[in-house]
Amino acid sequence: MHASLIRVARSVVVASAVTLSLVAPVAAGVPVDPNTLNPPPNPAFNPVCERQGNFIVCDIAFSDPPIVDEPSELFCDGDQILISQTRTVVGRRIYDSERNLLKRLFHEDFTGSFTNPSSGQTVDWVSHARVMHVVATPGDITSGELLSAGLSIRITDSDGGTVLMDAGRLVFDEATGDFIASAGPHHFDDYFVRGDLDALQPLCDALA
């Protein structure tokens, strides 16, 4: 599945601690070189890291390069739908006193569109999610469970009416990508993961 659609298809309702951890103020600490952390945050994330008591906290903020009319692996009547998107992220990484990663928290916002190259029809979409990843083994970013809270995706027509919306609860294993828990409508997962080719028919109808 297209990486963009993997992200927008996953939405989880989790404890409010996700939100509070991202916005709660902290006292100024001692600066820490991000390159000394395990694993270090990507320099493209613009990390600012400080020691706060027994922990090291890194704040991050970045935007991905825009995607414009890329193949989505979503097909409507034989036509592959094109996807465009922008993505911005703000977040926080928390490390222990030994500089090993314990937790990742971030808030990501997407805006974009789907276009049918044959009909020329386009619909817009948005996604807003707060994500929490608690690693099972300190320093091993591939371990633990990942949870995401917020609007998975809302697709709207030219009049602003809702064409399709994904919401609910999903939890999955970071190491394998396997779903651990799921509740609520997840049309994109039904289409890409479960093979239900009718799951996105409202979107195809809007793009016809």
N, C-alpha and C positions, 0 to 999 in steps of 0.2 A: 504494500500500500504506500502511496505517496506520504512522505514524512509529515507534511502539513496536515493531512487528514488523520494521521495517527494521533497527532496532538489534539486537534479539535474534537475528535470523537471520544475523548476520555474526560469525564467530569465526575467529581466525587464530592459528597457532602461530608465534611469532617468537623472536628471540634473547632471552636472559635479561637483556640490557641494559635492556629495557623495565622489568622489575621493579626492577633495581638502581637505575635512574635515579630511581625514585619514592621509594625508601626510604633511599638513601645520605645520611648527614649531611653538611652543608656548614657552613663557618665563617660566623659572622655577618658581614654586609656592610653597605654603605651603603644606606639606604632610598631607593627610587625611586618617584616618582608614577606609578601605572599609566596615568594618562591621557596621559602623554608617550610611550607605547609605540605601535608600529605593527605590527598593530592593537592597540588597548588591550583587555585582558580585560574581559569583561562585569562591571560592578559587582556584579551578582547572584552572581557566582562568589566573592565575598569575597577578592579577590586581595591578597596580601602580597608586595611586590616588593622585591628588593635587588640591588645590584651585587655580583657575585662574580667577581673578577679581570677577565677580558675579556668576561664575559657578564653579563646581567641575568636573574635567576631569579625567577619569580612562582609561589608556591604558591597553589592554589585549593581550595575545598571548598564544596559546596552540595548541596541536595536539590531535586528538582522537586516542584511541587504534585502530590499524588496524582491518579491517573486512576481513576475508578470507573464501571464498566459502560458503557464507550463502545463503539460499533460498531467491529469489528476488520477488516472487509472479508474475513473468513474465513467461509465458508458450509458448513454441514453439513445435507444434505437440505433445502436451501432456507431454513434458518434462519441469520440472521447472528449469529455468536458474539460475545458481549460480552467485553471485556478490561478488567481492573483492574490497576493497577501502582503501585509506588513506585520511585523511582530516586535513588540517592545517588552522588556523584562526589567523588573527591579527585584532585588532579593537579598538574602543573607545566608552566609554559611557559618556554621558554628563548629569550632575545633576544640579538642580537649587540651589540657596543659602540656601533653606530649606532642601537640601539633597535628593530631590525627582527626580527620573529619568525623563529626558525629551526626550532623543534621544539615539539610538544605531546605530553605524556605524561599519561595519566590512567587511573584505575581506577574502573570503574562497576559498581555492584551493583543488580540489579533483583529485586524479588519481586512476584508477582502471581497472577492467576487468570483462567481462561477459564470462561464460563458460557453454557450453552444456555438461552435465555429460554423455549423451549417445554417442555423436559423438566425444567428447574430444576437439572440436573446441573452441578457445578462441579469443575474440577481446578486444582491449584496449579502454579506454575512459578517457577523461579529462573534468573538469569543473572549470571555474574561474568566480567568482561572487563578486560583491560589493553590500552590502545590507544596506539599510537605513530604520530604524523603528522610526517613530515619534509618541510618545504616545499621546493619546487624553486627558488622565487624568494624571497629573504628579504623578509619583510613581507607576502607574498601568501598569505593563509590558504587560498585556493582552489586552490593549486598543490601538486604532490607526490603521494606515495603514502601511504595510510593502512593500517595493519596493526593487528589486534586479536587478543589471545591470551587464551584461557580457555574457560570453559563458555558456549557460545552460548545454549543453553536446555535445561533439563530439566523435563519436565512429569511430575507425579506424581499418582496417584489417592489416594483417601481412606485407603488402607492404606500409603501411602508407596512403592508400587511404581512403577517408571518406565513411563510411557505412551509417551513419545517423547523423544529427545534428539538435539540437533544439536551437532556438534563437527567439528574438522578445521582446514583452512587456507584462508583467503581473503585476497586482497590486491586493493585496488581504487584506481582513480585518483580523487583527491579532486575534481578539476575536473569530471569527467564522471559519476562514480559507476560507471563500467564496471569489471567484474572483470578483473584482470590475471592472477591465479592462483587456483586452487581445488582442494582435495583433501578427501576425506572426505564423510560424509553431511550434507546440508544440506536437510532436508525443507521448511523454510519457503521457501528460495530456489527449490526445485523447484516449489512451489505458486505462489508469487507472481511469480517471474521467468520460470520455464520453462514455466508453464502446466500442470503435472502435477496434475490435480485429485484424484488418488488419494494424493498424497504425504503428506497429513495425515489419512488415514483412521483410523489408530489413535487420534488425538485425537477425531475425530468419534464413533468407537465408544464411547469413554469418556464422552462427553457425551450419548449417546443416552438 
